[in-house]
Amino acid sequence: MSKRYIEELLKDINNISQEFSSTKCEDFLFIINNILKMKNNIIVDHAKNRIDKIKNTLNIAKHIFNQEEYIEINNNNTNGSDEKKVRIYDYIDEMIKKLEQIEPTITSIIFKQNFWYKQIMNKSEYDSLNSVLNLDIDAPNEKTEETYDEVINLLGNKMTTNKDILGAKNKLERIKISYDAEIQRKQQQEMEMLKKLEDKRKAVQFIIDRYDEYTWFDKNSPKKHSFYILGINPRNITEDQLKYFGKRLKHILHPDKEPNPEWKQKAESAFKEASLAILGCQKEFRTKILKTLEPGPSAPYLSLIGIENNSQIPESQQNSQQNSSPSSNTTLPQYYPTHAYYPKFDLKCVDQKIGTILIDIKCPVQLGVIKKVIVYAHRPIYGTEPISLIPEDIYISCKNEIDVNIKNFNQNIEARIDYVQPLEIATSTKYYIGIQLIAERGTTMINWNSINITLHKFSNKNIIKKLLLSFKNASFINQPQLNVILSNENKDDMTTFLNDCIAKAKSWAQTV
């Protein structure tokens, strides 16, 4: 033991902020590394022993100094650094007292680090953030964020150099990514519910207003027709389209999910009038010359029931637009729909480890011989079903084209999706499967049905590999890196990369 060692030790203790506490603990890592010398230890008893040894060392050190010997110290004032001389014995006693004062804070921080390290490492990355943070499942988001920030600060680079603790921090950050995605999903759901409610009320008010106008028209008026009430152009719609559009419109108008009593009463009235108007339209296909009817105001819900804006334009205007754009038809994609028919089919999940889906497709009579079946598996998204006529490849995790030759219309077609792209593990996720039929009389629309699948936690290498294959061609995934991971077939690497892919898929799903 030398005077120089004691002087340096005293200087380090003196440099600790006088305001050091559990809330102002910026000097904690300095204390652990420079004074207690316990870089890789997170045991409370060890810290207590180290502090006791330092206090004993300082008491013994008094014997190597004269009682009247002085030492120059830095006051560490906020106004500047003032040098002053103090008696070494008094200075040692002062630093011992300072150690005693900060010891509870040091041991408390180490205890918390140790506690949170064990808590995080004993949890799965698929557990909820509230569960990992020991919070009630219904705890407010503000409380969760506050606790998370506190724990992250405790386990961060400014508070430790221990690799195990830093690993726990990284794990907690990954869990937080899933939590944030879930919060965004719920917020988006709430926004969608509000948007649907707004769209419903606009539709309800439109039907009520148009019906009121309809009742005032003279019976010989070209506007006295049921299409006027619905806001649909009678010149550009078929009976099959009307059936489909009417079904969607009644779904929008249905009063069951209207929370406001006044609006619920309005919705009941609008639902009744719209239902009668749809029946009236079906009758008018046979009793009136539709081209002579005058279209009314366009409904605000046309896009919601599948009617494109240009379908409201009179045929003469459409023809002139088509003539002025002779190249427009040349840009249509392959298998562009020619018939407003939506194939009917059932879905069944037969393997929840990878999400294998069996599909039972019913053959329609009106299309003639079925030549081809196209099966689409949409990448999982938050929100409503896909609405694109032909989805871009980046949105599709799997596309199967099956050549068939079905002439017997009582015969069903069977197809399958081998695996789906994971978005959640051990949590129910909605997947949209689309079916399109290519027949001798034309091409159908893509009909999307949904199925909820709860994927099991992946266990063996083959399952992980199949789930990774679902991210092929995904725009949000590094494809060369994915190919390398798949070719190496290292289970640990594949598991880590799959977790990264799922995290990126959650972020991507928020943008669609």
PyMOL commands that set and color helices and strands:
alter all, ss='L'
color gray80, all
select helices_A, chain A and resi 3-15+28-35+44-64+88-121+129-132+141-155+163-216+226-230+234-236+239-253+255-257+261-287+290-292+302-305+309-312+315-324+328-331+393-395+461-469+479-488+491-509
alter helices_A, ss='H'
color red, helices_A
select strands_A, chain A and resi 70-74+83-87+345-351+356-361+370-378+396-406+413-417+429-439+442-443+447-453
alter strands_A, ss='S'
color yellow, strands_A
deselect
rebuild
show_as cartoon
